[in-house]
Amino acid sequence: MSAESRAGIQAVLFDLDGTLIDSAPDLAGAANRLREQRGLPPVPYAQLRPLVGTGARGMIGGAFGIGPGDAEFETLRDEFLAIYERSLLQQTAVFTEMVPVLQALEAAGLPWGIVTNKAERFTHPVVQGLGLDQRAGAVVCGDTTPHAKPHPAPLLEAARRIGMAPETCVYVGDDLRDVQAGRAAGMATLAAAWGYLGQGEAIEAWGADALLDSPGQLLKWLRLA
């Protein structure tokens, strides 16, 4: 690790959707294709984008106005996931500004990993398709451990896989539950303001150690830039 990086930080963990990659176009597209199959007009992308962090539940809620417990929810969710699985990488890409950040971490000898609530059946094809699988020191999904975020278990598992103590890791995410999970795991937490952010509390109220307006600010926080 570079002697100039922030003291004590030996690894960086990222949330996936909305933090490391921009998958909203494909997720919103799948939701609107499901609406199209039912003869309904598309929902504006700007309306669906903030809901991406809540996965299928958010997409079905935004596209059809229903949630778990509604009679149609499970059918719509399963159809949505089937559509999405066929179109995982049509427009999904690593955020452009994140590309040099990953390169800088690697150049500094700082390992990095991914901790997402996205299921393994979707995460692994996306990570592989984007060429991140051979670079990430760990990829922990929503169903890798018995608990998903905001429980700390996925983050603790990622730290174990990378071979670092949790307190030497920093977690970067674009949702309140990312900060909650990171704090519960004993990690420093950084809130990614370029992400999807959800529709709950304002990002300033999440209690992260710092708020990053752009990916490049991570390098400044780490004192690598």
Secondary structure, 3 states (H helix, E strand, C coil): CCCCCCCCCCEEEECCECCCEECHHHHHHHHHHHHHHCCCCCCCHHHHHHHHHHHHHHHHHHHHCCCCCCCCHHHHHHHHHHHHHCCCCCCCEECCCHHHHHHHHHHCCCCEEEECCCCHHHHHHHHHHCCCCCCCCCEECCCCCCCCCCCCHHHHHHHHHHCCCHHHEEEEECCHHHHHHHHHCCCEEEEECCCCCCCCCCHHHCCCCEEECCCHHHHHHCCCC
